[in-house]
Amino acid sequence: MLIGRLQVQPENPVRQAAEERLDRALRFLDSRVAAVPWLAGEEFTAADIMMGFPLTTMRYFAPLDLSPYPGILAYLQRIAAREGYQRAMAKGDPGMPLLLT
């Protein structure tokens, strides 16, 4: 997010390294949630709650295309289907369109 805010040029090696690191992390996450429903396996845990923000709301501040990561997109749909998530978003950000795709 900081690199984007500073408008660091795409050819900058620091920006390139940060983008590569982010892609590695997203590929790892994508493979994990493609293999199991939740980060800890079969059970929904606090880890899933913690990942909700960077994968959804944070993308308003640091846009990120998740289309190359189908496992993450399916994971977001599972999170969004949870009643607790729907209640929390209705209370915390009523009317805010959810970034689930």
C-alpha positions as CSV (number, residue, x, y, z in Angstrom):
1,M,0.0,0.0,0.0
2,L,2.8,2.4,0.9
3,I,4.6,1.8,-2.5
4,G,1.3,2.6,-4.3
5,R,0.7,5.8,-2.2
6,L,4.2,7.0,-2.9
7,Q,3.6,6.4,-6.6
8,V,6.9,4.3,-7.0
9,Q,7.5,3.6,-10.7
10,P,6.8,0.1,-11.9
11,E,10.5,-0.4,-12.9
12,N,11.7,0.4,-9.4
13,P,13.4,-2.8,-7.9
14,V,11.9,-2.2,-4.5
15,R,8.4,-2.1,-6.0
16,Q,9.1,-5.2,-8.1
17,A,10.4,-7.1,-5.1
18,A,7.3,-6.1,-3.1
19,E,4.9,-7.2,-5.9
20,E,6.7,-10.5,-6.3
21,R,6.5,-11.1,-2.5
22,L,2.8,-10.3,-2.5
23,D,2.2,-12.6,-5.5
24,R,4.0,-15.5,-3.6
25,A,1.9,-14.9,-0.5
26,L,-1.3,-14.8,-2.6
27,R,-0.4,-18.0,-4.5
28,F,0.4,-19.7,-1.2
29,L,-3.0,-18.6,0.3
30,D,-4.8,-19.5,-2.9
31,S,-3.4,-23.1,-2.9
32,R,-4.3,-23.5,0.8
33,V,-7.9,-22.4,0.6
34,A,-8.4,-24.3,-2.7
35,A,-7.4,-27.5,-0.8
36,V,-9.4,-26.9,2.5
37,P,-12.4,-24.8,3.3
38,W,-10.7,-22.7,6.0
39,L,-7.1,-21.7,6.8
40,A,-6.9,-24.1,9.7
41,G,-8.5,-26.9,7.7
42,E,-12.1,-27.9,8.3
43,E,-12.8,-25.4,11.0
44,F,-13.4,-21.7,10.8
45,T,-11.1,-19.9,13.1
46,A,-9.8,-16.4,14.1
47,A,-7.3,-16.7,11.3
48,D,-10.2,-16.6,8.8
49,I,-11.6,-13.6,10.5
50,M,-8.3,-11.8,10.3
51,M,-7.9,-12.5,6.6
52,G,-11.3,-11.1,5.8
53,F,-10.1,-7.5,6.1
54,P,-7.0,-7.5,3.9
55,L,-8.8,-9.5,1.2
56,T,-11.9,-7.3,1.2
57,T,-12.1,-3.9,2.8
58,M,-8.4,-3.2,2.5
59,R,-8.7,-3.4,-1.3
60,Y,-10.6,-0.1,-1.2
61,F,-7.3,1.5,-0.1
62,A,-4.9,-0.7,-2.0
63,P,-6.7,-2.1,-5.1
64,L,-5.8,-5.7,-5.9
65,D,-7.0,-7.9,-8.6
66,L,-7.8,-11.3,-7.2
67,S,-9.0,-12.9,-10.5
68,P,-5.7,-14.9,-10.9
69,Y,-6.5,-16.6,-7.6
70,P,-9.7,-18.7,-7.9
71,G,-9.2,-20.4,-4.6
72,I,-9.2,-17.1,-2.8
73,L,-12.3,-16.0,-4.6
74,A,-14.1,-19.1,-3.6
75,Y,-12.8,-18.6,0.0
76,L,-14.3,-15.1,0.0
77,Q,-17.6,-16.5,-1.1
78,R,-17.5,-19.0,1.8
79,I,-16.7,-16.2,4.3
80,A,-19.5,-14.0,2.8
81,A,-22.0,-16.8,3.2
82,R,-21.5,-16.9,6.9
83,E,-24.3,-15.3,9.0
84,G,-21.8,-13.7,11.4
85,Y,-19.9,-12.0,8.5
86,Q,-23.1,-10.6,7.1
87,R,-24.2,-9.3,10.5
88,A,-20.8,-7.8,11.2
89,M,-20.7,-6.0,7.8
90,A,-24.3,-4.7,8.3
91,K,-23.3,-3.2,11.6
92,G,-19.8,-2.0,10.8
93,D,-20.2,-0.8,7.2
94,P,-23.9,-0.6,6.4
95,G,-24.5,-0.1,2.7
96,M,-20.8,-0.6,1.7
97,P,-20.5,-2.8,-1.4
98,L,-18.4,-5.9,-0.4
99,L,-15.3,-6.6,-2.4
100,L,-15.8,-10.3,-2.8
101,T,-14.7,-10.8,-6.4
